[in-house]
Amino acid sequence: MSQVYVKIRQRGEGNKYRKMLSTDQMIYPQGIGMMETSTPYSAKTLLDEGEWYFIEEFSQTEFFLDILGNQISSVDFEQFSAEDFPKIAYLFVAEREEVYFQNVSKSRLVRRKCIIHLGEEFKYDEGSMAIALNEIPDAVYVKTEDKLYFRKLASVTGIFKGIDQLYREATEVETERFLERDFITLKNDFHAGQVKTANRKRIALAEDTLSHLQKEEQEKIFTYIGDYCPTLKRANGSFEIGNENDLKLLLYGIEQRFYTTLVGNEKRIANSVIRLD
């Protein structure tokens, strides 16, 4: 059996969750089988087609939803009202020991004239309301594992408040402060206002990485970057940054993404990293 619930957008502290329907049909019959290939979430890791991220011990995080702490039961929720249809923020489906989440954007809310197919009959409806469901949910919480699975962080930020901090973007002030570090020399009038989203996210990662390194370890990293990017290295030991690509190379270096193949001695950059424990 599948039980479908929604969260609606409303002001105040009242209960914003509603029960919508129950059905004997399994909305996600594949269950946890669809997450067969998964890897711990890291902003440094890019997924291949069909893969998922996961967060372990999700109930211990600040993003955990209270409703997931107990067995979800329809008696704990008010009945969904048709007048709240335009207010739906997201829906979740409880099946077995899993809870499946989907964001519901305005494009997914359909209210229009239509012809409905019912069995062998057709019916005309002037104001039919429907929600278009994705074949694959945006996130899945597996209670027995205490894991949250998802494929894109951006698709779950509206569901789990604060989860975007896992891969945040450096602010304008943080970007300016990074470019003012003593190991960077700017050229070509390059400035923080020219740094785009991708590099701002890499700056946030780099700052976190540097904060966990001792002075000697940082020096080793800078030597390593100079070996792989000699055109960036200055005589005084700093790196010349004059455009977005220069900055990207420096940031990749701080994350130690440069490597040389064992056979062929080819120098490469790892666009994605998965830690092997």
Buried (B, 14 or more C-beta within 10 A) or exposed (E): EBBBBBBBEEEEEEEBBBBBEEEEEEBBEEBBEBBEEBBEBBBBBEBEEEBBBBBEEBEEBEBBBEBBEEEBEBEEBEEBEEEBBEBBBBBBBBBBEBBBBBBBEEEBBEEEEBEEEEEEEEEEEEEBEEBEBEEBBBBBBBBEBBBBBBBEBEBBBBBBEEBBEBBBBBEEEBBBBBBEEEBBBBEEEBEBEBBEEEBBBBBBBBBEBBEEEEEEEBEEBBEBBBEBBEEBBEEEEBBBBBEBEBBBBBBBBBBBBBEEEEEEEEEEEBEEBEEEE
